[in-house]
Structure formats: C-alpha cells, structure tokens
Amino acid sequence: MNIQIIKDFKKILKKKLLENRKIFSQLNTNCYRIYNRQLKDSINCTVDKYDKYIRITNYNDDITTEDKELIIESCFSNLYTPKDKIIWINKKKRVDKSQHEKLSEESIKLDVVEFGNTFEIDLTSRVDTGLFLDQVYARKYISEIAYDKDILNLFSYTGAFSVDAIINGAKSVTSVDLSKTYCNWQRRNYIKNNILESKNPIIEKDVIKYIDEAKKENKKFDIIICDVPSFSNSRKTETVFKVQRDYIELLDKLRYLLNENGIVYFSTNLENFIFNKNKLNGYKIENTTRKFLPDGFTKKSYPLHCYILTKDKFRKIYANNNTEKKYNKNIKKEYKKNSNHTYKKNRKEDFNKVKTNKKRQKVEIKPYSF
Ligand SMILES: C[S@@+](CC[C@H](N)C(=O)[O-])C[C@H]1O[C@@H](n2cnc3c(N)ncnc32)[C@H](O)[C@@H]1O
C-alpha cells in the first residue's frame, strides 16, 4: 500500500478519535465510529470504538496479509489500543439475503454504554454487533420526545430504541421482531437497565402480521419506529419484504396505528433507496438523513436514509374502497370548516418555508444540534 495513503489513514484515525471521544463522552456514550471508508479505494474498512475495543470491519475481499497488518498496526499506534483488543471482521458482499448471518462460533461479548444506558455487544459472532452505531442521533431524538408517549418499535432488533425511550419516560414501548435470538437479546438489555417487560412487551412476530392484527384491534401509538431491513425472507414470514418495493404499503398501513399528530421514524440502509413522496398521502414528510447522520459517519460512504413522517389529518389518502373515499370526504369537510384566515395563512407559510428550504438545501447543511 502507498505510504502516503497510510499516513492519511493514520491522520484520520487520530483526528476522529479525539473529536468523537469529546462529543460522545459528553453524551455518556463509549461506542462510536472513527473511520468510515473515506479512503475506500485503498483502505476499504470501517473502524469502530466499543469501550476498550477497536473493531475493524473489512469490505475488501482481496486484501493482502501485508495490508491487513498495516491497518491493524495503524490502529494500534494511533488509537492507543493493545493488539489483543483489536478485532478484525471480514464483511462479505451480500447476495440478496438477510445480513444477520453467524460469522464465528467464538464470541467476544461486552457491555457498552449509550446515553448512560447499558447494552450487550458481541464483537465477533456476526457482522452486526447488537447496536447500530449509525442510529445513535435518531435514538437521541426519539428519547427526547418519548416522555409520556405510547411507542411501537418495529423490527426492534436488540431493543436499543426501546431502552433509550423507556429510560426517558415513555408511557409504554411495544417492540416487535421476528427473531427469537434478538428478542432474547433485547430481554437481556432490559434486565441490564432494570426495565420491566410486563409494561413494555417484546413480541416475537412478523411485523406485517402484527400491523394487520393491531389495525383490526384499533391499537394506537404516538410514535412508531420503523428501521427496516432492506430485504427479509425468513421462513417464519408468509411473504418476502423488499423495502424499495413495499415501503409505501407499509407506511400507508402504519397511518392507521397512529394517534392524531403521531409520527413515524422510518429508516433504511438500502444504498439506492428512493422515497417517492408523491405516492404517499396522509403524512407530512421530512428527510432527516443529514440531521441524524452521526459524527464519524460520512454520507458519501454510508447508505443511510431516514425520515420523520407526521400524520396530517388534512392530507387526503389514496382511496381504494368506500371507507377510504368516505375518509377523504370527511377530510374535505373538516378542511373547509378549518379554512379560516389563520389556517390558510399557516399553510401558506408552511408552503413558502418548503420553497425556501429547497433553495437553501443546496448550500446549507444543518447539523443536528443538542
Ligand atoms: C432492525 S432491522 C435492520 C435494520 C438495519 N438498518 C439493517 O439494514 O440491517 C433488523 C431486524 O429486523 C428483524 N426482521 C427482519 N424481518 C422481519 C419481519 N418480517 N418481521 C419482524 N422482524 C423482522 C430481524 O430479526 C432483525 O432483528
């Protein structure tokens, strides 16, 4: 490997460690990303800090032993971490199947801290460690608005969104995930944080099935978290889920589970995901990708797309049947009732804001501020 590249890599490691250690220690968090494939033509890996450990995830299938040693050596000398605490993981390209595969029978488990809450991590068994570091600011956002809210966490994985929201005073959090392994992992995280499952159920079920049942039972939530897998075809589901194909149908169904002014946090890691806002009615939609991208990640080399959708009772929906047509008629009536001077003015102001924001977006990137 070119000596200049290694020098640049070391510089990034040192700089990002110092910057992120400061930012995240203020948030009482000891796990964060340090290197995010900035030099991916030569050094195609990510480097994450998990308390005293460094985890290198390599994306280059053809890496030489020599280059691997150079990367490990750079982490050793610049991140103040002994070699026995540096973990190397190879991430193989996925061929259209679930990404949560077992890598190794041996597991290195430890507890890390995020916002003062404790989470179990496994550094070696799978590519994913049990805590998605890219969602840290999204979890912070949800925690900040969680107080006294009824929350539904779909595809809940090991329950990090749920734990942070419950500790911040959510009235209830219902978590749904298909996998027994991850539901049990979430239970262990609940125990570590003194959370009672009786008030915050963890349901082992296909999300699509859960949504259909909840709609029939007229269940309502204030916040729905929906961090979807790009692709899911488990034996336990009746259908295959593909985010780009199914997101409209999924989000459309979630509207029925929301209280008035309720929100959905929707995110995906599908690289080329396109959100066609014109296909989805009944919501105000904000793209929060830049706002929620954590320090240490770069949009250029990291495929995260996230959105906040707010239920808007004055937005019409696509009407496929008589009930939905009636819904639209009622909206029209209510809209007319409310279209007094202030209401119209507010909508006009909203519209103008969107227009100016669109112009501004080209030059201004707003970071998420705490
Ligand atoms: C949180 S999502 C992953 C999101 C992450 N951004 C990514 O791309 O990997 C992963 C979780 O979804 C769960 N999952 C996948 N398909 C599911 C389904 N149809 N119903 C419920 N849970 C599902 C898996 O068991 C896993 O815990």
The ligand as an SDF file (V2000), in Angstrom:
LIG
                    3D

 27 29  0  0  0  0  0  0  0  0999 V2000
  -33.5360   -3.5080   12.6120 C   0  0  0  0  0  0  0  0  0  0  0  0
  -33.5830   -4.3920   11.1500 S   0  0  0  0  0  0  0  0  0  0  0  0
  -32.1300   -3.9260   10.4230 C   0  0  0  0  0  0  0  0  0  0  0  0
  -32.0710   -2.5580   10.0980 C   0  0  0  0  0  0  0  0  0  0  0  0
  -30.7130   -2.1540    9.7020 C   0  0  0  0  0  0  0  0  0  0  0  0
  -30.8290   -0.7920    9.3380 N   0  0  0  0  0  0  0  0  0  0  0  0
  -30.1600   -3.0230    8.6060 C   0  0  0  0  0  0  0  0  0  0  0  0
  -30.2630   -2.6770    7.4290 O   0  0  0  0  0  0  0  0  0  0  0  0
  -29.6090   -4.0740    8.8940 O   0  0  0  0  0  0  0  0  0  0  0  0
  -33.1010   -5.9830   11.6030 C   0  0  0  0  0  0  0  0  0  0  0  0
  -34.1180   -6.6860   12.4180 C   0  0  0  0  0  0  0  0  0  0  0  0
  -35.2930   -6.9010   11.6520 O   0  0  0  0  0  0  0  0  0  0  0  0
  -35.8160   -8.1630   12.0310 C   0  0  0  0  0  0  0  0  0  0  0  0
  -36.7390   -8.6030   10.9720 N   0  0  0  0  0  0  0  0  0  0  0  0
  -36.4740   -8.8590    9.6830 C   0  0  0  0  0  0  0  0  0  0  0  0
  -37.6140   -9.1540    9.0100 N   0  0  0  0  0  0  0  0  0  0  0  0
  -38.6290   -9.1010    9.9110 C   0  0  0  0  0  0  0  0  0  0  0  0
  -40.0320   -9.2820    9.8390 C   0  0  0  0  0  0  0  0  0  0  0  0
  -40.6340   -9.5980    8.6880 N   0  0  0  0  0  0  0  0  0  0  0  0
  -40.7620   -9.1110   10.9610 N   0  0  0  0  0  0  0  0  0  0  0  0
  -40.1670   -8.8010   12.1310 C   0  0  0  0  0  0  0  0  0  0  0  0
  -38.8400   -8.6030   12.2640 N   0  0  0  0  0  0  0  0  0  0  0  0
  -38.0750   -8.7470   11.1700 C   0  0  0  0  0  0  0  0  0  0  0  0
  -34.5780   -9.0450   12.2110 C   0  0  0  0  0  0  0  0  0  0  0  0
  -34.8630  -10.1630   13.0300 O   0  0  0  0  0  0  0  0  0  0  0  0
  -33.6080   -8.0630   12.8640 C   0  0  0  0  0  0  0  0  0  0  0  0
  -33.6740   -8.1090   14.2660 O   0  0  0  0  0  0  0  0  0  0  0  0
  1  2  1  0
  2  3  1  0
  2 10  1  0
  3  4  1  0
  4  5  1  0
  5  6  1  0
  5  7  1  0
  7  8  2  0
  7  9  1  0
 10 11  1  0
 11 12  1  0
 11 26  1  0
 12 13  1  0
 13 14  1  0
 13 24  1  0
 14 15  1  0
 14 23  1  0
 15 16  2  0
 16 17  1  0
 17 18  1  0
 17 23  2  0
 18 19  1  0
 18 20  2  0
 20 21  1  0
 21 22  2  0
 22 23  1  0
 24 25  1  0
 24 26  1  0
 26 27  1  0
M  CHG  2   2   1   9  -1
M  END
$$$$
